């Protein structure tokens, strides 16, 4: 009698397991559009102007931060500037066509995925989230007090002091005390 009970219990377990498996497959393959695909909704990503990324999409999802940090180290520490993995190129390609940025709204490229993954983006504390406009003339980069003159354009070392101060110092008409203050 004990072996009969064990046999029935085993068969009942197999039947229940099979029913559970059939139910799970039926639920997973249902064509109901309102059924969620998972607990957390996937991020809505607004695509920029780029057609194809520099690497495979799955690879970039996992490794973009390593590539950007390696690029940063090469640029800052070694003076090697390439464009393949540069943040500027990423922003130029992935900036939203609506906002012109990768961080301006929740649907923008960087913000949507980093919010989904609960990862803080610190790149844009220093860098702009928008592509740069066309380069301005060189004179636009100088502070008004240190504006270059025609003489300065020929001797770039003169940009450090205001207008004619450096030539006056060279001529000895502006005296400097041992403490560094003018006489």
Buried (B, 14 or more C-beta within 10 A) or exposed (E): EEEEEEEEEEEEEEEEEEEEEEEEEEEEEEEEEEEEEEEEEEBEBBEBEBEEBBBEEEEBEEBBEEBBEEBBEBBEEEEEEEEEBBBBBBBBBBBBEEBEBBBBEEBBBBBBBBEBEEEEBEBBEEEBBBBEEEEEEEEEEEEEEEEBEEEBEEEEEBBEBEBEEBEEBEEEEBEEEEEEEEE
